[in-house]
Amino acid sequence: MKKLTKQATSLLTFLLFSQLLLAQGSETDFFRNTGKIYVVVAIIVATFIGIVFFLIYLERKISRLEREIND
């Protein structure tokens, strides 16, 4: 289960950063010129951190339930 979580996290990280690197166009220039790119990046980072904490919470809860079932 931990291996699956690590793989999912790695895949999500790769997709997130590949989209950020490939996103080049007038929208990107607009956000950079107005200074709002930092807001966008902060929201993406906050969302990613929230997902990671949620996955950790789920992993702990599932592990606890598995231990209760085995006992």
C-alpha positions in Angstrom: 0.0 0.0 0.0 2.9 2.4 0.8 4.4 1.6 -2.6 1.2 2.5 -4.3 1.0 5.7 -2.3 4.5 6.7 -3.3 3.8 5.9 -6.9 0.6 7.9 -6.9 2.4 10.8 -5.2 5.3 10.6 -7.7 2.9 10.6 -10.7 0.9 13.5 -9.3 4.1 15.5 -8.7 5.3 14.7 -12.2 2.0 15.7 -13.8 1.8 18.9 -11.8 5.3 20.1 -12.7 5.1 19.0 -16.3 1.9 21.1 -16.7 3.6 24.1 -15.1 6.7 23.7 -17.4 4.7 23.2 -20.5 2.2 26.0 -19.9 3.7 28.7 -22.0 1.5 31.2 -23.7 -0.2 34.6 -23.3 -1.9 33.5 -20.1 1.4 32.7 -18.4 2.8 36.1 -19.5 -0.3 37.8 -18.2 0.0 36.2 -14.8 3.7 37.0 -14.6 3.2 40.6 -15.7 0.4 41.2 -13.1 2.2 39.3 -10.3 -0.6 36.8 -9.9 1.6 33.9 -10.9 2.6 33.7 -7.2 -1.1 33.3 -6.2 -1.6 30.5 -8.7 1.6 28.7 -7.6 0.5 29.2 -3.9 -2.9 27.7 -4.6 -1.4 24.7 -6.4 1.1 24.1 -3.7 -1.6 24.4 -1.0 -3.8 21.9 -2.9 -0.9 19.5 -3.3 0.0 19.7 0.4 -3.6 19.1 1.3 -3.8 16.0 -0.9 -0.6 14.6 0.6 -1.9 15.1 4.2 -5.2 13.5 3.3 -3.4 10.5 1.8 -1.3 10.2 5.0 -4.4 10.4 7.1 -6.2 7.7 5.0 -3.1 5.4 5.1 -3.0 5.6 8.9 -6.7 5.0 9.2 -6.6 2.0 6.9 -3.6 0.6 8.7 -5.5 0.9 12.0 -8.5 -0.8 10.6 -6.4 -3.6 9.1 -4.8 -4.2 12.5 -8.2 -4.3 14.2 -9.5 -6.9 11.6 -6.4 -9.1 12.1 -6.7 -9.0 15.9 
